[in-house]
Amino acid sequence: MEIKYKHLKTGNIYYLLRDDVINCTNANDHQTMVLYKRDGYPDLIFVREKEEFFEKFEKV
């Protein structure tokens, strides 16, 4: 189930797909990431550090 979030600065709507993605790059190994997509753009997928995501988005 996708959960709807609003970006606090732009007001754009996004859907949280997963909040348990693990970053495996050398510099940020094991950092937890959020996978999300913008409403109306089904093929455009974003990833952001989990803590930063919840600072910049609010659940709607």
C-alpha positions as CSV (number, residue, x, y, z in Angstrom):
1,M,0.0,0.0,0.0
2,E,1.4,3.4,-1.0
3,I,1.1,6.2,1.6
4,K,0.6,9.8,0.5
5,Y,3.0,12.5,1.6
6,K,3.2,16.2,0.7
7,H,6.6,18.0,0.2
8,L,6.6,20.9,2.7
9,K,8.4,23.4,0.4
10,T,6.7,22.7,-2.9
11,G,3.4,21.2,-1.9
12,N,3.8,18.4,-4.4
13,I,2.3,15.0,-3.6
14,Y,4.4,11.9,-3.4
15,Y,3.7,8.2,-2.6
16,L,6.0,6.4,-0.2
17,L,6.8,3.0,-1.7
18,R,9.2,1.6,0.9
19,D,11.0,3.1,4.0
20,D,13.4,0.2,4.6
21,V,15.7,0.4,1.6
22,I,19.4,-0.1,2.5
23,N,22.1,2.0,0.9
24,C,25.0,-0.1,-0.1
25,T,27.4,2.5,-1.4
26,N,30.8,2.5,0.3
27,A,30.5,6.0,2.0
28,N,27.0,5.3,3.4
29,D,26.9,1.6,3.8
30,H,23.7,0.4,5.7
31,Q,22.1,3.8,5.7
32,T,18.3,3.4,5.7
33,M,16.6,5.1,2.7
34,V,13.1,5.9,1.5
35,L,11.9,5.0,-1.9
36,Y,9.1,7.2,-3.3
37,K,7.4,8.5,-6.4
38,R,5.6,11.7,-7.4
39,D,1.9,11.7,-8.0
40,G,1.3,11.8,-11.8
41,Y,4.8,10.6,-12.7
42,P,4.6,6.8,-12.2
43,D,7.9,6.1,-13.9
44,L,9.9,8.6,-11.9
45,I,11.3,7.0,-8.7
46,F,13.2,8.9,-6.0
47,V,15.4,7.8,-3.1
48,R,16.3,9.9,0.0
49,E,17.8,9.3,3.4
50,K,15.0,8.3,5.8
51,E,15.6,11.0,8.4
52,E,15.8,13.7,5.7
53,F,12.6,12.4,4.1
54,F,10.5,12.8,7.2
55,E,11.9,16.3,7.8
56,K,10.9,17.5,4.4
57,F,7.5,15.7,3.9
58,E,4.3,15.4,5.9
59,K,1.7,12.6,5.7
60,V,-1.6,13.6,4.1
